[in-house]
Amino acid sequence: MREELRAKIITVCDKKIASKGENVGLSFYAFFANKNDNPELLMEAATWWIHIHKLDHFVKAKTIKQMILDRL
């Protein structure tokens, strides 16, 4: 996964946790605007989320953040 996407995921997870608490869940769509302005990055996130890790639609933000940090 490219560094741009890693940084974006961590930032979004931190913001969601800060605003909604430790148990907030999110989907990979949370890392993108409501328009498809970067389809390649969106597909990379979807592949990581769905194909590689076989995650449910919603996963706790703290879990996703830790998965990213564990891979650094």
DSSP file (Angstrom, degrees, kcal/mol; ACC not computed):
  #  RESIDUE AA STRUCTURE BP1 BP2  ACC     N-H-->O    O-->H-N    N-H-->O    O-->H-N    TCO  KAPPA ALPHA  PHI   PSI    X-CA   Y-CA   Z-CA
    1    1 A M              0   0    0      0, 0.0     2,-0.0     0, 0.0    44,-0.0   0.000 360.0 360.0 360.0 134.3    0.0    0.0    0.0
    2    2 A R    >>  -     0   0    0      1,-0.1     4,-2.0    39,-0.0     3,-0.6  -0.320 360.0-117.1 -71.0 153.3    1.4    3.4   -0.9
    3    3 A E  H 3> S+     0   0    0      1,-0.2     4,-2.8     2,-0.2     5,-0.3   0.832 111.4  62.4 -59.7 -36.5    2.3    5.9    1.8
    4    4 A E  H 3> S+     0   0    0      1,-0.2     4,-1.8     2,-0.2    -1,-0.2   0.907 108.0  42.6 -56.1 -44.0   -0.3    8.4    0.6
    5    5 A L  H <> S+     0   0    0     -3,-0.6     4,-2.6     2,-0.2    -2,-0.2   0.899 112.1  53.5 -72.7 -41.1   -3.1    5.9    1.4
    6    6 A R  H  X S+     0   0    0     -4,-2.0     4,-2.3     1,-0.2    -2,-0.2   0.942 111.3  46.4 -56.2 -48.9   -1.5    4.8    4.7
    7    7 A A  H  X S+     0   0    0     -4,-2.8     4,-2.4     1,-0.2    -1,-0.2   0.895 112.1  50.8 -62.5 -41.1   -1.3    8.4    5.9
    8    8 A K  H  X S+     0   0    0     -4,-1.8     4,-2.5    -5,-0.3     5,-0.2   0.913 110.2  49.5 -63.5 -43.6   -4.9    9.2    4.8
    9    9 A I  H  X S+     0   0    0     -4,-2.6     4,-2.6     2,-0.2     5,-0.2   0.929 112.0  47.4 -62.8 -46.5   -6.3    6.1    6.6
   10   10 A I  H  X S+     0   0    0     -4,-2.3     4,-2.5     2,-0.2    -1,-0.2   0.918 112.8  49.3 -62.8 -43.5   -4.5    7.0    9.8
   11   11 A T  H  X S+     0   0    0     -4,-2.4     4,-2.3     2,-0.2    -2,-0.2   0.932 113.3  45.7 -61.3 -47.3   -5.6   10.6    9.7
   12   12 A V  H  X S+     0   0    0     -4,-2.5     4,-2.6     2,-0.2     5,-0.2   0.917 112.8  50.5 -64.0 -43.5   -9.3    9.6    9.0
   13   13 A C  H  X S+     0   0    0     -4,-2.6     4,-2.7    -5,-0.2     5,-0.2   0.927 110.5  49.8 -60.3 -45.1   -9.2    7.0   11.8
   14   14 A D  H  X S+     0   0    0     -4,-2.5     4,-2.4    -5,-0.2    -1,-0.2   0.915 112.4  47.3 -60.0 -44.2   -7.8    9.5   14.3
   15   15 A K  H  X S+     0   0    0     -4,-2.3     4,-2.1     2,-0.2     5,-0.2   0.915 113.4  47.5 -64.3 -43.8  -10.5   12.1   13.4
   16   16 A K  H  X S+     0   0    0     -4,-2.6     4,-2.8     2,-0.2     5,-0.4   0.917 113.4  47.9 -65.1 -43.3  -13.3    9.6   13.6
   17   17 A I  H  X S+     0   0    0     -4,-2.7     4,-2.0    -5,-0.2    -2,-0.2   0.917 112.5  49.8 -63.6 -43.2  -12.1    8.2   17.0
   18   18 A A  H  < S+     0   0    0     -4,-2.4    -1,-0.2    -5,-0.2    -2,-0.2   0.871 120.1  35.6 -63.5 -37.5  -11.6   11.8   18.3
   19   19 A S  H  < S+     0   0    0     -4,-2.1    -2,-0.2    -5,-0.2    -1,-0.2   0.796 132.9  22.6 -89.3 -28.9  -15.1   12.8   17.3
   20   20 A K  H  < S-     0   0    0     -4,-2.8     3,-0.2     1,-0.2    -3,-0.2   0.505 106.9-110.2-120.6  -6.6  -17.2    9.6   17.8
   21   21 A G    ><  -     0   0    0     -4,-2.0     3,-1.5    -5,-0.4    -1,-0.2  -0.246  43.3 -56.6 101.6 170.8  -15.2    7.6   20.4
   22   22 A E  T 3  S+     0   0    0      1,-0.3    40,-0.5    -4,-0.1    -1,-0.2   0.701 126.3  55.2 -61.8 -25.4  -13.2    4.4   20.5
   23   23 A N  T 3  S+     0   0    0     -3,-0.2    -1,-0.3    -6,-0.1    -2,-0.1   0.299  74.1 132.2 -97.0  11.0  -15.9    2.1   19.1
   24   24 A V    <   -     0   0    0     -3,-1.5    37,-2.8    36,-0.1    38,-0.4  -0.385  42.2-152.9 -66.3 137.3  -16.6    4.0   15.9
   25   25 A G  E     +A   60   0A   0     35,-0.3     2,-0.3    36,-0.1    35,-0.3  -0.775  15.8 176.6-107.0 155.2  -16.8    1.9   12.8
   26   26 A L  E     -A   59   0A   0     33,-2.5    33,-2.4    -2,-0.3     2,-0.2  -0.974  21.4-133.5-150.6 164.9  -16.1    2.8    9.3
   27   27 A S    >   -     0   0    0     -2,-0.3     3,-1.9    31,-0.2     4,-0.2  -0.672  40.8 -98.8-111.5 171.4  -15.9    1.4    5.8
   28   28 A F  G >  S+     0   0    0     29,-0.3     3,-1.4     1,-0.3    18,-0.1   0.733 118.6  71.9 -65.6 -19.0  -13.1    2.0    3.2
   29   29 A Y  G >  S+     0   0    0      1,-0.3     3,-1.8     2,-0.1    -1,-0.3   0.731  79.4  76.7 -65.8 -20.3  -15.3    4.6    1.6
   30   30 A A  G <  S+     0   0    0     -3,-1.9    -1,-0.3     1,-0.3    -2,-0.2   0.694  86.3  61.7 -62.7 -18.0  -14.6    6.9    4.7
   31   31 A F  G <  S+     0   0    0     -3,-1.4     2,-0.3    -4,-0.2    -1,-0.3   0.373 102.1  59.8 -90.3   5.0  -11.2    7.6    3.2
   32   32 A F  S <  S-     0   0    0     -3,-1.8     4,-0.1     1,-0.0     0, 0.0  -0.932  82.4-109.3-135.4 154.6  -12.6    9.2    0.0
   33   33 A A        -     0   0    0     -2,-0.3     4,-0.1     2,-0.2    -2,-0.1  -0.187  47.6 -95.0 -69.8 171.9  -14.8   12.1   -0.9
   34   34 A N  S    S+     0   0    0      2,-0.1     2,-0.3     3,-0.0    -1,-0.1   0.318 107.4  69.5 -76.0  10.8  -18.3   11.5   -2.3
   35   35 A K  S    S-     0   0    0      3,-0.0     2,-1.7     0, 0.0    -2,-0.2  -0.940  89.5-117.3-127.2 154.4  -16.9   11.7   -5.8
   36   36 A N        +     0   0    0     -2,-0.3    -2,-0.1     1,-0.2    -4,-0.0  -0.551  56.0 144.4 -90.4  72.8  -14.6    9.3   -7.6
   37   37 A D  S    S+     0   0    0     -2,-1.7    -1,-0.2     1,-0.2    -3,-0.0   0.557  74.8  31.0 -91.3  -7.9  -11.7   11.7   -8.1
   38   38 A N     >  +     0   0    0     -3,-0.2     4,-2.2     1,-0.1     3,-0.4  -0.516  64.6 169.5-145.7  74.3   -9.0    9.1   -7.6
   39   39 A P  H  > S+     0   0    0      0, 0.0     4,-2.4     0, 0.0     5,-0.2   0.811  77.6  57.0 -60.9 -32.2  -10.2    5.7   -8.8
   40   40 A E  H  > S+     0   0    0      2,-0.2     4,-1.8     1,-0.2     5,-0.1   0.925 110.3  43.4 -65.7 -43.6   -6.8    4.0   -8.6
   41   41 A L  H  > S+     0   0    0     -3,-0.4     4,-2.3     2,-0.2    -1,-0.2   0.883 112.7  53.6 -68.4 -38.6   -6.4    4.9   -4.9
   42   42 A L  H  X S+     0   0    0     -4,-2.2     4,-2.6     1,-0.2    -2,-0.2   0.918 109.5  47.9 -60.8 -44.2  -10.0    3.8   -4.3
   43   43 A M  H  X S+     0   0    0     -4,-2.4     4,-2.7     2,-0.2    -1,-0.2   0.858 108.9  54.2 -66.6 -34.5   -9.4    0.5   -5.9
   44   44 A E  H  X S+     0   0    0     -4,-1.8     4,-2.2     2,-0.2    -1,-0.2   0.926 111.5  44.8 -63.9 -43.8   -6.2    0.0   -3.9
   45   45 A A  H  X S+     0   0    0     -4,-2.3     4,-2.6     2,-0.2    -2,-0.2   0.918 114.1  49.3 -64.9 -43.7   -8.1    0.7   -0.6
   46   46 A A  H  X>S+     0   0    0     -4,-2.6     4,-3.2     2,-0.2     5,-0.8   0.902 111.2  49.5 -63.2 -41.5  -10.9   -1.7   -1.7
   47   47 A T  I  X>S+     0   0    0     -4,-2.7     5,-2.7     3,-0.2     4,-0.5   0.926 113.0  46.6 -63.5 -45.0   -8.5   -4.4   -2.6
   48   48 A W  I  <>S+     0   0    0     -4,-2.2     5,-1.6     3,-0.2    -2,-0.2   0.921 120.4  39.4 -61.2 -44.9   -6.7   -4.1    0.7
   49   49 A W  I  <5S+     0   0    0     -4,-2.6     6,-2.6     3,-0.2    -2,-0.2   0.935 130.9  20.7 -72.7 -49.7  -10.0   -4.1    2.6
   50   50 A I  I  X5S+     0   0    0     -4,-3.2     4,-0.5     4,-0.2    -3,-0.2   0.931 130.2  32.5 -91.6 -53.4  -12.0   -6.7    0.7
   51   51 A H  I  <<S+     0   0    0     -5,-0.8    -3,-0.2    -4,-0.5    -4,-0.1   0.932 126.5  33.0 -78.0 -47.6   -9.7   -8.9   -1.2
   52   52 A I  I  4<S+     0   0    0     -5,-2.7    -3,-0.2     1,-0.1    -4,-0.2   0.948 135.1  21.1 -77.6 -49.4   -6.6   -9.1    1.0
   53   53 A H  T  4<S-     0   0    0     -5,-1.6    -3,-0.2    -6,-0.3    -2,-0.1   0.568  86.4-141.2-100.7  -9.7   -8.1   -8.9    4.5
   54   54 A K     <  +     0   0    0     -4,-0.5    -4,-0.2     1,-0.1     2,-0.1   0.893  37.0 176.9  50.7  46.5  -11.7   -9.9    3.8
   55   55 A L        -     0   0    0     -6,-2.6    -1,-0.1     1,-0.1     4,-0.1  -0.430  31.4-105.9 -79.9 154.3  -13.0   -7.4    6.3
   56   56 A D        -     0   0    0      2,-0.2    -1,-0.1    -2,-0.1     3,-0.0  -0.174  40.9 -96.9 -66.3 170.8  -16.7   -6.7    6.9
   57   57 A H  S    S+     0   0    0      1,-0.2     2,-0.5   -30,-0.1   -29,-0.3   0.929 113.5  36.2 -60.2 -46.1  -18.3   -3.6    5.5
   58   58 A F  S    S+     0   0    0    -31,-0.1     2,-0.3   -33,-0.1   -31,-0.2  -0.934  70.6 171.1-112.4 132.1  -17.8   -1.7    8.8
   59   59 A V  E     -A   26   0A   0    -33,-2.4   -33,-2.5    -2,-0.5     5,-0.0  -0.976  43.8 -90.5-135.1 147.1  -14.8   -2.2   11.0
   60   60 A K  E >>  -A   25   0A   0     -2,-0.3     4,-2.0   -35,-0.3     3,-0.6  -0.329  31.0-133.0 -59.3 135.2  -13.7   -0.3   14.1
   61   61 A A  H 3> S+     0   0    0    -37,-2.8     4,-2.8     1,-0.3     5,-0.2   0.863 106.5  56.9 -58.7 -37.9  -11.4    2.6   13.2
   62   62 A K  H 3> S+     0   0    0    -40,-0.5     4,-1.9   -38,-0.4    -1,-0.3   0.844 106.4  50.6 -65.6 -31.1   -9.0    1.7   16.0
   63   63 A T  H <> S+     0   0    0     -3,-0.6     4,-2.2     2,-0.2    -2,-0.2   0.925 111.8  46.3 -68.9 -45.9   -8.6   -1.8   14.4
   64   64 A I  H  X S+     0   0    0     -4,-2.0     4,-2.1     2,-0.2    -2,-0.2   0.932 112.2  51.0 -62.8 -45.8   -8.0   -0.4   10.9
   65   65 A K  H  X S+     0   0    0     -4,-2.8     4,-2.7     1,-0.2    -1,-0.2   0.923 110.8  48.7 -58.4 -44.8   -5.4    2.1   12.3
   66   66 A Q  H  X S+     0   0    0     -4,-1.9     4,-2.5     1,-0.2    -1,-0.2   0.880 107.8  54.6 -65.3 -37.2   -3.6   -0.7   14.2
   67   67 A M  H  X S+     0   0    0     -4,-2.2     4,-0.7     2,-0.2    -1,-0.2   0.908 111.3  45.7 -60.5 -41.4   -3.5   -2.9   11.1
   68   68 A I  H >< S+     0   0    0     -4,-2.1     3,-0.9     1,-0.2     4,-0.4   0.930 113.4  48.5 -67.4 -46.0   -1.9    0.0    9.1
   69   69 A L  H >< S+     0   0    0     -4,-2.7     3,-1.2     1,-0.2    -2,-0.2   0.852 105.5  58.6 -63.9 -34.4    0.6    0.7   11.9
   70   70 A D  H 3< S+     0   0    0     -4,-2.5    -1,-0.2     1,-0.2    -2,-0.2   0.745 104.2  53.0 -66.0 -22.5    1.5   -2.9   12.2
   71   71 A R  T <<        0   0    0     -3,-0.9    -1,-0.2    -4,-0.7    -2,-0.2   0.476 360.0 360.0 -91.9  -3.8    2.6   -3.0    8.6
   72   72 A L    <         0   0    0     -3,-1.2    -1,-0.2    -4,-0.4    -2,-0.1   0.503 360.0 360.0 -73.3 360.0    5.0    0.0    8.8
